[in-house]
Amino acid sequence: MTDATLRAESVAPTLLAPERASDAATDAAVDRSAAAPLDLPTVLAPEHRYVRRGALGRGGMGEVELVLDRGIDRTVAIKRLLRTSPDDVARFVEEARIVGRMEHPNIVPVHDIGVDAQGRTYFVMKYVEGETLLSVIEKLAHGDADTHRRFPFERRLDLFQGLLRALQYAHEHGVLHRDLKPSNIMIGEFGEVMLMDWGIACGFGERSGTAPGPSFAGTLGYMSPEQAKGHEDLDPRSDIYGAFVVLFELLTLQALVPTAQRTPERLLLESREPPSAIDPSFTRGGQPPVPTELRHFLRRGLQPDRARRFADVPAVLEALQRLRAGEVPVECPVTLVKRISHALSQLLDARPWVALVVLAAPVLLFAVVLALGLRD
């Protein structure tokens, strides 16, 4: 730079002192009427650059706030670490780097990382305006008519597919999420699916660019059996199990493992398939029962033995695509009828006269048998 100070001739707010930044949440909007030029070197300092607009969430390790990035004039989310131990800081920075390396439409992007005036480590990410999948499920479970209209079973499968795309990308880059649950999935205002909170993500395999995580980490009720046992050799099938736990809740509108049963001892003893995954009579929130083929799909993804699950995310996506195209695997009388109906539908489109003959044949045969019976 040739000038000591960079200035952008644009409409901008008056610079805030650091001690006033936290009070900015009460402002209805940034004052854009002032004609003073924007002092970029000052604004780009963290204590001036990010103007607080409100709280988005808070946990044991950090907090997330909605802020205005005055440097480029856009609303973003900032996640700050509340702890200061070297291990916590290292894990927090690792989360930012993991997400920062992954550029995918279904993974929230990280824009910046740094340390603020109070010494707190932070990173800045895209603000996804919308609602969590947990909120959608709760509305569906309460029978909200508008939510049911917006999210029929087919639309819910679209959301699941978005989650799978995020996992596929992460797995291809050697990263396991390990904390899949409805509250960590955002649905944007235009229907986009964003997988959030990579705080306990860890690496696996030779492609991993991140260190393995602690042996036991995750959310009880959503983690795979091998994750609950603290296995260190986790692979994509563990995330696949977690994704199917989310799908189970999204389709049935009930948790796979009730809150009262979410203990390590209960999960370690769990070795059978949940009956609700295949119960054709179960319904909630005023919706029809989950289609039979989706119940079989759930059952395979929720196998306690990971060798019996889908091998990887592409296998799940392929099976889901075939299901949605009507190519239902024959696993019971109902799926047999659906498979035959699909085959006849395709035959009607390709060769309508042949299909009509096939459909008419049983009627003609019955008429012949009836006629012969009457003659005798």
MIKOL-24040 format. One record per residue (C-alpha): residue number from 0; residue in three letters; x, y, z. Coordinates in steps of 0.2 Angstrom, whole numbers. Layout:
<site ketor="NUM" lomar="ALA" x="X" y="Y" z="Z"/>
...
END
This chain:
<site ketor="0" lomar="MET" x="0" y="0" z="0"/>
<site ketor="1" lomar="THR" x="6" y="17" z="-4"/>
<site ketor="2" lomar="ASP" x="-5" y="27" z="7"/>
<site ketor="3" lomar="ALA" x="-4" y="25" z="26"/>
<site ketor="4" lomar="THR" x="-23" y="24" z="27"/>
<site ketor="5" lomar="LEU" x="-35" y="16" z="15"/>
<site ketor="6" lomar="ARG" x="-52" y="24" z="13"/>
<site ketor="7" lomar="ALA" x="-67" y="19" z="4"/>
<site ketor="8" lomar="GLU" x="-79" y="32" z="-2"/>
<site ketor="9" lomar="SER" x="-95" y="24" z="3"/>
<site ketor="10" lomar="VAL" x="-109" y="28" z="15"/>
<site ketor="11" lomar="ALA" x="-105" y="20" z="32"/>
<site ketor="12" lomar="PRO" x="-109" y="20" z="50"/>
<site ketor="13" lomar="THR" x="-99" y="30" z="63"/>
<site ketor="14" lomar="LEU" x="-85" y="20" z="71"/>
<site ketor="15" lomar="LEU" x="-90" y="12" z="88"/>
<site ketor="16" lomar="ALA" x="-79" y="11" z="102"/>
<site ketor="17" lomar="PRO" x="-75" y="-7" z="108"/>
<site ketor="18" lomar="GLU" x="-85" y="-5" z="124"/>
<site ketor="19" lomar="ARG" x="-100" y="0" z="115"/>
<site ketor="20" lomar="ALA" x="-100" y="-14" z="102"/>
<site ketor="21" lomar="SER" x="-110" y="-26" z="114"/>
<site ketor="22" lomar="ASP" x="-124" y="-12" z="115"/>
<site ketor="23" lomar="ALA" x="-127" y="-12" z="96"/>
<site ketor="24" lomar="ALA" x="-139" y="-26" z="97"/>
<site ketor="25" lomar="THR" x="-152" y="-14" z="102"/>
<site ketor="26" lomar="ASP" x="-150" y="-3" z="86"/>
<site ketor="27" lomar="ALA" x="-164" y="-6" z="74"/>
<site ketor="28" lomar="ALA" x="-152" y="-3" z="59"/>
<site ketor="29" lomar="VAL" x="-134" y="4" z="55"/>
<site ketor="30" lomar="ASP" x="-135" y="22" z="52"/>
<site ketor="31" lomar="ARG" x="-131" y="24" z="34"/>
<site ketor="32" lomar="SER" x="-135" y="42" z="32"/>
<site ketor="33" lomar="ALA" x="-118" y="49" z="37"/>
<site ketor="34" lomar="ALA" x="-107" y="53" z="22"/>
<site ketor="35" lomar="ALA" x="-91" y="51" z="31"/>
<site ketor="36" lomar="PRO" x="-78" y="39" z="22"/>
<site ketor="37" lomar="LEU" x="-75" y="22" z="30"/>
<site ketor="38" lomar="ASP" x="-58" y="20" z="39"/>
<site ketor="39" lomar="LEU" x="-54" y="3" z="33"/>
<site ketor="40" lomar="PRO" x="-39" y="-1" z="44"/>
<site ketor="41" lomar="THR" x="-49" y="4" z="60"/>
<site ketor="42" lomar="VAL" x="-64" y="-5" z="54"/>
<site ketor="43" lomar="LEU" x="-55" y="-21" z="50"/>
<site ketor="44" lomar="ALA" x="-49" y="-22" z="69"/>
<site ketor="45" lomar="PRO" x="-61" y="-36" z="76"/>
<site ketor="46" lomar="GLU" x="-67" y="-24" z="90"/>
<site ketor="47" lomar="HIS" x="-74" y="-12" z="77"/>
<site ketor="48" lomar="ARG" x="-77" y="-23" z="63"/>
<site ketor="49" lomar="TYR" x="-90" y="-35" z="70"/>
<site ketor="50" lomar="VAL" x="-106" y="-26" z="77"/>
<site ketor="51" lomar="ARG" x="-117" y="-37" z="88"/>
<site ketor="52" lomar="ARG" x="-135" y="-39" z="82"/>
<site ketor="53" lomar="GLY" x="-141" y="-53" z="94"/>
<site ketor="54" lomar="ALA" x="-138" y="-70" z="102"/>
<site ketor="55" lomar="LEU" x="-140" y="-85" z="91"/>
<site ketor="56" lomar="GLY" x="-135" y="-99" z="104"/>
<site ketor="57" lomar="ARG" x="-124" y="-103" z="118"/>
<site ketor="58" lomar="GLY" x="-116" y="-119" z="124"/>
<site ketor="59" lomar="GLY" x="-103" y="-126" z="137"/>
<site ketor="60" lomar="MET" x="-88" y="-121" z="126"/>
<site ketor="61" lomar="GLY" x="-94" y="-106" z="115"/>
<site ketor="62" lomar="GLU" x="-107" y="-94" z="110"/>
<site ketor="63" lomar="VAL" x="-114" y="-89" z="93"/>
<site ketor="64" lomar="GLU" x="-119" y="-72" z="89"/>
<site ketor="65" lomar="LEU" x="-127" y="-63" z="74"/>
<site ketor="66" lomar="VAL" x="-116" y="-48" z="69"/>
<site ketor="67" lomar="LEU" x="-114" y="-36" z="55"/>
<site ketor="68" lomar="ASP" x="-97" y="-37" z="47"/>
<site ketor="69" lomar="ARG" x="-94" y="-19" z="43"/>
<site ketor="70" lomar="GLY" x="-79" y="-22" z="32"/>
<site ketor="71" lomar="ILE" x="-89" y="-29" z="18"/>
<site ketor="72" lomar="ASP" x="-106" y="-24" z="25"/>
<site ketor="73" lomar="ARG" x="-115" y="-41" z="27"/>
<site ketor="74" lomar="THR" x="-123" y="-50" z="41"/>
<site ketor="75" lomar="VAL" x="-113" y="-65" z="47"/>
<site ketor="76" lomar="ALA" x="-113" y="-77" z="62"/>
<site ketor="77" lomar="ILE" x="-98" y="-77" z="74"/>
<site ketor="78" lomar="LYS" x="-93" y="-91" z="86"/>
<site ketor="79" lomar="ARG" x="-83" y="-87" z="101"/>
<site ketor="80" lomar="LEU" x="-74" y="-99" z="112"/>
<site ketor="81" lomar="LEU" x="-78" y="-96" z="130"/>
<site ketor="82" lomar="ARG" x="-64" y="-107" z="137"/>
<site ketor="83" lomar="THR" x="-45" y="-103" z="137"/>
<site ketor="84" lomar="SER" x="-36" y="-119" z="140"/>
<site ketor="85" lomar="PRO" x="-23" y="-123" z="126"/>
<site ketor="86" lomar="ASP" x="-33" y="-140" z="122"/>
<site ketor="87" lomar="ASP" x="-49" y="-131" z="120"/>
<site ketor="88" lomar="VAL" x="-42" y="-117" z="109"/>
<site ketor="89" lomar="ALA" x="-33" y="-130" z="98"/>
<site ketor="90" lomar="ARG" x="-49" y="-140" z="96"/>
<site ketor="91" lomar="PHE" x="-59" y="-124" z="92"/>
<site ketor="92" lomar="VAL" x="-46" y="-119" z="79"/>
<site ketor="93" lomar="GLU" x="-46" y="-136" z="72"/>
<site ketor="94" lomar="GLU" x="-65" y="-135" z="69"/>
<site ketor="95" lomar="ALA" x="-63" y="-119" z="60"/>
<site ketor="96" lomar="ARG" x="-49" y="-126" z="49"/>
<site ketor="97" lomar="ILE" x="-60" y="-142" z="45"/>
<site ketor="98" lomar="VAL" x="-75" y="-132" z="40"/>
<site ketor="99" lomar="GLY" x="-63" y="-120" z="31"/>
<site ketor="100" lomar="ARG" x="-56" y="-133" z="20"/>
<site ketor="101" lomar="MET" x="-73" y="-140" z="14"/>
<site ketor="102" lomar="GLU" x="-82" y="-129" z="1"/>
<site ketor="103" lomar="HIS" x="-99" y="-137" z="-2"/>
<site ketor="104" lomar="PRO" x="-117" y="-130" z="-4"/>
<site ketor="105" lomar="ASN" x="-123" y="-141" z="11"/>
<site ketor="106" lomar="ILE" x="-109" y="-136" z="23"/>
<site ketor="107" lomar="VAL" x="-108" y="-119" z="31"/>
<site ketor="108" lomar="PRO" x="-93" y="-109" z="25"/>
<site ketor="109" lomar="VAL" x="-80" y="-101" z="37"/>
<site ketor="110" lomar="HIS" x="-75" y="-83" z="32"/>
<site ketor="111" lomar="ASP" x="-62" y="-78" z="45"/>
<site ketor="112" lomar="ILE" x="-53" y="-83" z="61"/>
<site ketor="113" lomar="GLY" x="-45" y="-72" z="75"/>
<site ketor="114" lomar="VAL" x="-44" y="-66" z="93"/>
<site ketor="115" lomar="ASP" x="-54" y="-52" z="99"/>
<site ketor="116" lomar="ALA" x="-49" y="-38" z="111"/>
<site ketor="117" lomar="GLN" x="-54" y="-49" z="126"/>
<site ketor="118" lomar="GLY" x="-42" y="-63" z="121"/>
<site ketor="119" lomar="ARG" x="-57" y="-74" z="115"/>
<site ketor="120" lomar="THR" x="-54" y="-85" z="100"/>
<site ketor="121" lomar="TYR" x="-67" y="-83" z="87"/>
<site ketor="122" lomar="PHE" x="-72" y="-88" z="69"/>
<site ketor="123" lomar="VAL" x="-84" y="-80" z="57"/>
<site ketor="124" lomar="MET" x="-96" y="-90" z="46"/>
<site ketor="125" lomar="LYS" x="-110" y="-88" z="35"/>
<site ketor="126" lomar="TYR" x="-127" y="-84" z="43"/>
<site ketor="127" lomar="VAL" x="-140" y="-96" z="38"/>
<site ketor="128" lomar="GLU" x="-157" y="-88" z="39"/>
<site ketor="129" lomar="GLY" x="-170" y="-101" z="42"/>
<site ketor="130" lomar="GLU" x="-174" y="-114" z="55"/>
<site ketor="131" lomar="THR" x="-167" y="-130" z="62"/>
<site ketor="132" lomar="LEU" x="-173" y="-147" z="57"/>
<site ketor="133" lomar="LEU" x="-178" y="-149" z="75"/>
<site ketor="134" lomar="SER" x="-190" y="-135" z="74"/>
<site ketor="135" lomar="VAL" x="-197" y="-142" z="58"/>
<site ketor="136" lomar="ILE" x="-200" y="-159" z="66"/>
<site ketor="137" lomar="GLU" x="-208" y="-151" z="82"/>
<site ketor="138" lomar="LYS" x="-220" y="-142" z="71"/>
<site ketor="139" lomar="LEU" x="-224" y="-158" z="61"/>
<site ketor="140" lomar="ALA" x="-226" y="-168" z="77"/>
<site ketor="141" lomar="HIS" x="-239" y="-155" z="83"/>
<site ketor="142" lomar="GLY" x="-249" y="-156" z="67"/>
<site ketor="143" lomar="ASP" x="-245" y="-139" z="60"/>
<site ketor="144" lomar="ALA" x="-255" y="-139" z="44"/>
<site ketor="145" lomar="ASP" x="-243" y="-127" z="35"/>
<site ketor="146" lomar="THR" x="-228" y="-136" z="40"/>
<site ketor="147" lomar="HIS" x="-236" y="-153" z="34"/>
<site ketor="148" lomar="ARG" x="-240" y="-144" z="17"/>
<site ketor="149" lomar="ARG" x="-222" y="-138" z="15"/>
<site ketor="150" lomar="PHE" x="-214" y="-154" z="21"/>
<site ketor="151" lomar="PRO" x="-223" y="-170" z="14"/>
<site ketor="152" lomar="PHE" x="-213" y="-186" z="14"/>
<site ketor="153" lomar="GLU" x="-205" y="-182" z="-3"/>
<site ketor="154" lomar="ARG" x="-199" y="-165" z="3"/>
<site ketor="155" lomar="ARG" x="-192" y="-173" z="19"/>
<site ketor="156" lomar="LEU" x="-182" y="-185" z="8"/>
<site ketor="157" lomar="ASP" x="-175" y="-170" z="-1"/>
<site ketor="158" lomar="LEU" x="-169" y="-163" z="15"/>
<site ketor="159" lomar="PHE" x="-161" y="-180" z="19"/>
<site ketor="160" lomar="GLN" x="-152" y="-180" z="2"/>
<site ketor="161" lomar="GLY" x="-145" y="-163" z="6"/>
<site ketor="162" lomar="LEU" x="-138" y="-170" z="22"/>
<site ketor="163" lomar="LEU" x="-131" y="-185" z="13"/>
<site ketor="164" lomar="ARG" x="-122" y="-174" z="0"/>
<site ketor="165" lomar="ALA" x="-113" y="-165" z="14"/>
<site ketor="166" lomar="LEU" x="-108" y="-181" z="22"/>
<site ketor="167" lomar="GLN" x="-102" y="-188" z="5"/>
<site ketor="168" lomar="TYR" x="-91" y="-173" z="3"/>
<site ketor="169" lomar="ALA" x="-84" y="-173" z="21"/>
<site ketor="170" lomar="HIS" x="-80" y="-192" z="20"/>
<site ketor="171" lomar="GLU" x="-71" y="-190" z="3"/>
<site ketor="172" lomar="HIS" x="-60" y="-177" z="12"/>
<site ketor="173" lomar="GLY" x="-57" y="-189" z="26"/>
<site ketor="174" lomar="VAL" x="-68" y="-181" z="39"/>
<site ketor="175" lomar="LEU" x="-82" y="-188" z="50"/>
<site ketor="176" lomar="HIS" x="-95" y="-177" z="58"/>
<site ketor="177" lomar="ARG" x="-99" y="-188" z="73"/>
<site ketor="178" lomar="ASP" x="-113" y="-176" z="79"/>
<site ketor="179" lomar="LEU" x="-128" y="-178" z="67"/>
<site ketor="180" lomar="LYS" x="-144" y="-172" z="75"/>
<site ketor="181" lomar="PRO" x="-159" y="-161" z="70"/>
<site ketor="182" lomar="SER" x="-153" y="-146" z="80"/>
<site ketor="183" lomar="ASN" x="-137" y="-146" z="69"/>
<site ketor="184" lomar="ILE" x="-145" y="-146" z="53"/>
<site ketor="185" lomar="MET" x="-152" y="-129" z="46"/>
<site ketor="186" lomar="ILE" x="-165" y="-127" z="33"/>
<site ketor="187" lomar="GLY" x="-163" y="-110" z="24"/>
<site ketor="188" lomar="GLU" x="-177" y="-99" z="19"/>
<site ketor="189" lomar="PHE" x="-175" y="-105" z="1"/>
<site ketor="190" lomar="GLY" x="-175" y="-124" z="6"/>
<site ketor="191" lomar="GLU" x="-156" y="-126" z="7"/>
<site ketor="192" lomar="VAL" x="-149" y="-139" z="19"/>
<site ketor="193" lomar="MET" x="-134" y="-134" z="29"/>
<site ketor="194" lomar="LEU" x="-124" y="-146" z="40"/>
<site ketor="195" lomar="MET" x="-118" y="-136" z="55"/>
<site ketor="196" lomar="ASP" x="-107" y="-138" z="71"/>
<site ketor="197" lomar="TRP" x="-92" y="-148" z="66"/>
<site ketor="198" lomar="GLY" x="-85" y="-146" z="84"/>
<site ketor="199" lomar="ILE" x="-81" y="-164" z="87"/>
<site ketor="200" lomar="ALA" x="-77" y="-169" z="69"/>
<site ketor="201" lomar="CYS" x="-62" y="-180" z="67"/>
<site ketor="202" lomar="GLY" x="-52" y="-188" z="54"/>
<site ketor="203" lomar="PHE" x="-51" y="-206" z="47"/>
<site ketor="204" lomar="GLY" x="-41" y="-215" z="34"/>
<site ketor="205" lomar="GLU" x="-26" y="-209" z="24"/>
<site ketor="206" lomar="ARG" x="-35" y="-195" z="16"/>
<site ketor="207" lomar="SER" x="-39" y="-186" z="33"/>
<site ketor="208" lomar="GLY" x="-31" y="-169" z="36"/>
<site ketor="209" lomar="THR" x="-37" y="-168" z="54"/>
<site ketor="210" lomar="ALA" x="-32" y="-177" z="70"/>
<site ketor="211" lomar="PRO" x="-43" y="-191" z="77"/>
<site ketor="212" lomar="GLY" x="-55" y="-185" z="90"/>
<site ketor="213" lomar="PRO" x="-57" y="-192" z="108"/>
<site ketor="214" lomar="SER" x="-63" y="-210" z="109"/>
<site ketor="215" lomar="PHE" x="-80" y="-205" z="116"/>
<site ketor="216" lomar="ALA" x="-89" y="-190" z="110"/>
<site ketor="217" lomar="GLY" x="-106" y="-186" z="102"/>
<site ketor="218" lomar="THR" x="-124" y="-184" z="107"/>
<site ketor="219" lomar="LEU" x="-133" y="-199" z="116"/>
<site ketor="220" lomar="GLY" x="-147" y="-205" z="106"/>
<site ketor="221" lomar="TYR" x="-140" y="-201" z="90"/>
<site ketor="222" lomar="MET" x="-123" y="-209" z="89"/>
<site ketor="223" lomar="SER" x="-119" y="-226" z="82"/>
<site ketor="224" lomar="PRO" x="-117" y="-241" z="93"/>
<site ketor="225" lomar="GLU" x="-98" y="-242" z="89"/>
<site ketor="226" lomar="GLN" x="-97" y="-223" z="93"/>
<site ketor="227" lomar="ALA" x="-106" y="-226" z="110"/>
<site ketor="228" lomar="LYS" x="-93" y="-240" z="114"/>
<site ketor="229" lomar="GLY" x="-79" y="-228" z="111"/>
<site ketor="230" lomar="HIS" x="-72" y="-237" z="96"/>
<site ketor="231" lomar="GLU" x="-57" y="-228" z="89"/>
<site ketor="232" lomar="ASP" x="-59" y="-236" z="71"/>
<site ketor="233" lomar="LEU" x="-74" y="-226" z="66"/>
<site ketor="234" lomar="ASP" x="-78" y="-225" z="48"/>
<site ketor="235" lomar="PRO" x="-92" y="-217" z="37"/>
<site ketor="236" lomar="ARG" x="-104" y="-230" z="42"/>
<site ketor="237" lomar="SER" x="-105" y="-222" z="59"/>
<site ketor="238" lomar="ASP" x="-111" y="-206" z="52"/>
<site ketor="239" lomar="ILE" x="-123" y="-215" z="41"/>
<site ketor="240" lomar="TYR" x="-131" y="-223" z="56"/>
<site ketor="241" lomar="GLY" x="-132" y="-205" z="63"/>
<site ketor="242" lomar="ALA" x="-140" y="-199" z="47"/>
<site ketor="243" lomar="PHE" x="-153" y="-213" z="48"/>
<site ketor="244" lomar="VAL" x="-157" y="-208" z="66"/>
<site ketor="245" lomar="VAL" x="-161" y="-191" z="60"/>
<site ketor="246" lomar="LEU" x="-171" y="-198" z="45"/>
<site ketor="247" lomar="PHE" x="-181" y="-209" z="57"/>
<site ketor="248" lomar="GLU" x="-186" y="-194" z="68"/>
<site ketor="249" lomar="LEU" x="-190" y="-184" z="52"/>
<site ketor="250" lomar="LEU" x="-202" y="-197" z="45"/>
<site ketor="251" lomar="THR" x="-210" y="-204" z="61"/>
<site ketor="252" lomar="LEU" x="-209" y="-188" z="71"/>
<site ketor="253" lomar="GLN" x="-203" y="-197" z="86"/>
<site ketor="254" lomar="ALA" x="-185" y="-199" z="93"/>
<site ketor="255" lomar="LEU" x="-177" y="-216" z="90"/>
<site ketor="256" lomar="VAL" x="-171" y="-217" z="108"/>
<site ketor="257" lomar="PRO" x="-183" y="-208" z="120"/>
<site ketor="258" lomar="THR" x="-174" y="-195" z="131"/>
<site ketor="259" lomar="ALA" x="-176" y="-205" z="147"/>
<site ketor="260" lomar="GLN" x="-167" y="-219" z="139"/>
<site ketor="261" lomar="ARG" x="-152" y="-209" z="133"/>
<site ketor="262" lomar="THR" x="-138" y="-216" z="144"/>
<site ketor="263" lomar="PRO" x="-122" y="-225" z="139"/>
<site ketor="264" lomar="GLU" x="-127" y="-241" z="148"/>
<site ketor="265" lomar="ARG" x="-144" y="-241" z="138"/>
<site ketor="266" lomar="LEU" x="-135" y="-238" z="122"/>
<site ketor="267" lomar="LEU" x="-122" y="-251" z="125"/>
<site ketor="268" lomar="LEU" x="-135" y="-264" z="128"/>
<site ketor="269" lomar="GLU" x="-145" y="-259" z="113"/>
<site ketor="270" lomar="SER" x="-143" y="-273" z="100"/>
<site ketor="271" lomar="ARG" x="-160" y="-275" z="92"/>
<site ketor="272" lomar="GLU" x="-169" y="-265" z="79"/>
<site ketor="273" lomar="PRO" x="-182" y="-253" z="85"/>
<site ketor="274" lomar="PRO" x="-200" y="-259" z="82"/>
<site ketor="275" lomar="SER" x="-206" y="-242" z="77"/>
<site ketor="276" lomar="ALA" x="-195" y="-242" z="62"/>
<site ketor="277" lomar="ILE" x="-205" y="-256" z="54"/>
<site ketor="278" lomar="ASP" x="-222" y="-254" z="63"/>
<site ketor="279" lomar="PRO" x="-235" y="-250" z="48"/>
<site ketor="280" lomar="SER" x="-248" y="-244" z="60"/>
<site ketor="281" lomar="PHE" x="-238" y="-230" z="69"/>
<site ketor="282" lomar="THR" x="-243" y="-212" z="65"/>
<site ketor="283" lomar="ARG" x="-241" y="-195" z="73"/>
<site ketor="284" lomar="GLY" x="-245" y="-177" z="70"/>
<site ketor="285" lomar="GLY" x="-260" y="-181" z="59"/>
<site ketor="286" lomar="GLN" x="-249" y="-188" z="45"/>
<site ketor="287" lomar="PRO" x="-251" y="-205" z="36"/>
<site ketor="288" lomar="PRO" x="-240" y="-220" z="41"/>
<site ketor="289" lomar="VAL" x="-223" y="-220" z="34"/>
<site ketor="290" lomar="PRO" x="-223" y="-229" z="17"/>
<site ketor="291" lomar="THR" x="-218" y="-247" z="18"/>
<site ketor="292" lomar="GLU" x="-202" y="-246" z="7"/>
<site ketor="293" lomar="LEU" x="-196" y="-231" z="18"/>
<site ketor="294" lomar="ARG" x="-198" y="-242" z="34"/>
<site ketor="295" lomar="HIS" x="-187" y="-255" z="26"/>
<site ketor="296" lomar="PHE" x="-174" y="-242" z="20"/>
<site ketor="297" lomar="LEU" x="-174" y="-236" z="38"/>
<site ketor="298" lomar="ARG" x="-171" y="-253" z="45"/>
<site ketor="299" lomar="ARG" x="-156" y="-256" z="34"/>
<site ketor="300" lomar="GLY" x="-148" y="-239" z="39"/>
<site ketor="301" lomar="LEU" x="-151" y="-242" z="58"/>
<site ketor="302" lomar="GLN" x="-143" y="-260" z="59"/>
<site ketor="303" lomar="PRO" x="-133" y="-261" z="75"/>
<site ketor="304" lomar="ASP" x="-120" y="-271" z="66"/>
<site ketor="305" lomar="ARG" x="-111" y="-259" z="54"/>
<site ketor="306" lomar="ALA" x="-107" y="-273" z="42"/>
<site ketor="307" lomar="ARG" x="-125" y="-274" z="38"/>
<site ketor="308" lomar="ARG" x="-128" y="-256" z="35"/>
<site ketor="309" lomar="PHE" x="-124" y="-247" z="19"/>
<site ketor="310" lomar="ALA" x="-106" y="-247" z="15"/>
<site ketor="311" lomar="ASP" x="-104" y="-228" z="11"/>
<site ketor="312" lomar="VAL" x="-115" y="-213" z="7"/>
<site ketor="313" lomar="PRO" x="-115" y="-216" z="-12"/>
<site ketor="314" lomar="ALA" x="-123" y="-233" z="-9"/>
<site ketor="315" lomar="VAL" x="-136" y="-224" z="2"/>
<site ketor="316" lomar="LEU" x="-139" y="-211" z="-12"/>
<site ketor="317" lomar="GLU" x="-141" y="-224" z="-25"/>
<site ketor="318" lomar="ALA" x="-154" y="-234" z="-15"/>
<site ketor="319" lomar="LEU" x="-163" y="-218" z="-11"/>
<site ketor="320" lomar="GLN" x="-164" y="-213" z="-29"/>
<site ketor="321" lomar="ARG" x="-170" y="-230" z="-34"/>
<site ketor="322" lomar="LEU" x="-184" y="-229" z="-21"/>
<site ketor="323" lomar="ARG" x="-189" y="-212" z="-27"/>
<site ketor="324" lomar="ALA" x="-190" y="-218" z="-45"/>
<site ketor="325" lomar="GLY" x="-202" y="-232" z="-40"/>
<site ketor="326" lomar="GLU" x="-189" y="-246" z="-40"/>
<site ketor="327" lomar="VAL" x="-194" y="-254" z="-24"/>
<site ketor="328" lomar="PRO" x="-184" y="-269" z="-17"/>
<site ketor="329" lomar="VAL" x="-196" y="-283" z="-14"/>
<site ketor="330" lomar="GLU" x="-195" y="-287" z="4"/>
<site ketor="331" lomar="CYS" x="-213" y="-290" z="9"/>
<site ketor="332" lomar="PRO" x="-230" y="-292" z="0"/>
<site ketor="333" lomar="VAL" x="-233" y="-273" z="0"/>
<site ketor="334" lomar="THR" x="-217" y="-270" z="-8"/>
<site ketor="335" lomar="LEU" x="-220" y="-284" z="-21"/>
<site ketor="336" lomar="VAL" x="-236" y="-275" z="-26"/>
<site ketor="337" lomar="LYS" x="-228" y="-258" z="-27"/>
<site ketor="338" lomar="ARG" x="-214" y="-266" z="-38"/>
<site ketor="339" lomar="ILE" x="-226" y="-274" z="-50"/>
<site ketor="340" lomar="SER" x="-236" y="-258" z="-51"/>
<site ketor="341" lomar="HIS" x="-221" y="-248" z="-55"/>
<site ketor="342" lomar="ALA" x="-216" y="-261" z="-69"/>
<site ketor="343" lomar="LEU" x="-234" y="-260" z="-76"/>
<site ketor="344" lomar="SER" x="-233" y="-241" z="-76"/>
<site ketor="345" lomar="GLN" x="-216" y="-241" z="-86"/>
<site ketor="346" lomar="LEU" x="-224" y="-253" z="-98"/>
<site ketor="347" lomar="LEU" x="-239" y="-242" z="-101"/>
<site ketor="348" lomar="ASP" x="-228" y="-228" z="-105"/>
<site ketor="349" lomar="ALA" x="-217" y="-238" z="-117"/>
<site ketor="350" lomar="ARG" x="-229" y="-250" z="-125"/>
<site ketor="351" lomar="PRO" x="-247" y="-246" z="-120"/>
<site ketor="352" lomar="TRP" x="-255" y="-260" z="-130"/>
<site ketor="353" lomar="VAL" x="-244" y="-273" z="-122"/>
<site ketor="354" lomar="ALA" x="-248" y="-266" z="-105"/>
<site ketor="355" lomar="LEU" x="-267" y="-267" z="-108"/>
<site ketor="356" lomar="VAL" x="-266" y="-285" z="-114"/>
<site ketor="357" lomar="VAL" x="-256" y="-289" z="-98"/>
<site ketor="358" lomar="LEU" x="-269" y="-280" z="-87"/>
<site ketor="359" lomar="ALA" x="-284" y="-288" z="-97"/>
<site ketor="360" lomar="ALA" x="-277" y="-306" z="-97"/>
<site ketor="361" lomar="PRO" x="-282" y="-310" z="-79"/>
<site ketor="362" lomar="VAL" x="-300" y="-304" z="-82"/>
<site ketor="363" lomar="LEU" x="-301" y="-314" z="-98"/>
<site ketor="364" lomar="LEU" x="-294" y="-329" z="-89"/>
<site ketor="365" lomar="PHE" x="-307" y="-327" z="-75"/>
<site ketor="366" lomar="ALA" x="-321" y="-325" z="-88"/>
<site ketor="367" lomar="VAL" x="-316" y="-341" z="-97"/>
<site ketor="368" lomar="VAL" x="-315" y="-351" z="-81"/>
<site ketor="369" lomar="LEU" x="-332" y="-344" z="-76"/>
<site ketor="370" lomar="ALA" x="-340" y="-349" z="-93"/>
<site ketor="371" lomar="LEU" x="-333" y="-367" z="-92"/>
<site ketor="372" lomar="GLY" x="-339" y="-369" z="-74"/>
<site ketor="373" lomar="LEU" x="-357" y="-363" z="-79"/>
<site ketor="374" lomar="ARG" x="-357" y="-376" z="-94"/>
<site ketor="375" lomar="ASP" x="-353" y="-390" z="-82"/>
END
